[in-house]
């Protein structure tokens, strides 16, 4: 997507605004990080960000808590 000539397009900007507001996450920023640092670095960073420190489970970006143990994500 970041390779598109119109990146970020209006549709992506609209979606990005909603995700920033509701989930404190930016799709545009994620795509820029992939472009600037590569997919492997991005995935490593995201894994740390969305792995529960309590049990190692996955934290849901939409719900803000771990699927395995229920711990809330720390800001």
C-alpha positions as CSV (number, residue, x, y, z in Angstrom):
1,X,0.0,0.0,0.0
2,X,2.8,2.5,0.8
3,X,4.0,1.9,-2.8
4,X,0.8,3.5,-4.1
5,X,1.3,6.9,-5.8
6,X,-1.6,8.3,-3.7
7,X,-0.3,7.0,-0.4
8,X,-1.9,7.7,1.9
9,X,-5.2,8.0,0.0
10,X,-8.3,9.6,1.5
11,X,-9.9,6.3,2.3
12,X,-6.8,5.2,4.3
13,X,-6.6,8.5,6.0
14,X,-10.2,8.2,7.1
15,X,-9.7,4.7,8.4
16,X,-6.4,5.7,10.1
17,X,-8.2,8.6,11.9
18,X,-10.8,6.2,13.3
19,X,-8.1,3.7,14.4
20,X,-6.0,6.4,16.1
21,X,-9.1,7.6,18.0
22,X,-10.6,4.3,19.0
23,X,-7.5,2.0,19.3
24,X,-4.5,4.3,19.6
25,X,-3.0,2.7,16.5
26,X,-2.1,4.2,13.1
27,X,-2.2,2.2,9.9
28,X,-0.4,4.9,8.0
29,X,2.4,5.0,10.6
30,X,2.6,1.2,10.4
31,X,3.0,1.3,6.6
32,X,5.6,4.0,6.9
33,X,7.5,2.0,9.4
34,X,7.4,-1.0,7.1
35,X,8.7,1.2,4.2
36,X,11.4,2.8,6.4
37,X,12.6,-0.2,8.4
38,X,11.4,-3.3,6.6
39,X,8.8,-5.9,7.4
40,X,11.0,-8.0,9.7
41,X,11.7,-5.1,12.0
42,X,8.1,-4.0,11.9
43,X,6.9,-7.5,12.8
44,X,9.4,-7.8,15.7
45,X,8.2,-4.4,17.1
46,X,4.6,-5.3,16.8
47,X,5.1,-8.7,18.4
48,X,6.6,-7.0,21.5
49,X,3.8,-4.4,21.5
50,X,1.0,-6.9,21.3
51,X,2.3,-9.8,23.4
52,X,1.0,-9.9,27.0
53,X,3.7,-9.4,29.6
54,X,1.7,-11.6,32.0
55,X,1.2,-14.8,30.0
56,X,2.7,-14.3,26.6
57,X,-0.7,-14.4,24.9
58,X,-2.0,-12.0,22.2
59,X,-3.4,-8.6,23.1
60,X,-6.4,-7.6,20.9
61,X,-5.9,-4.2,19.3
62,X,-9.7,-3.7,19.3
63,X,-10.5,-4.8,22.8
64,X,-7.3,-3.8,24.5
65,X,-6.8,-6.9,26.6
66,X,-5.1,-10.3,26.3
67,X,-7.2,-13.1,24.8
68,X,-5.5,-15.7,27.1
69,X,-5.5,-14.1,30.6
70,X,-7.6,-10.9,30.2
71,X,-4.9,-8.5,31.3
72,X,-5.4,-5.0,30.0
73,X,-2.7,-3.5,27.7
74,X,-0.6,-1.0,29.4
75,X,-0.4,2.4,27.6
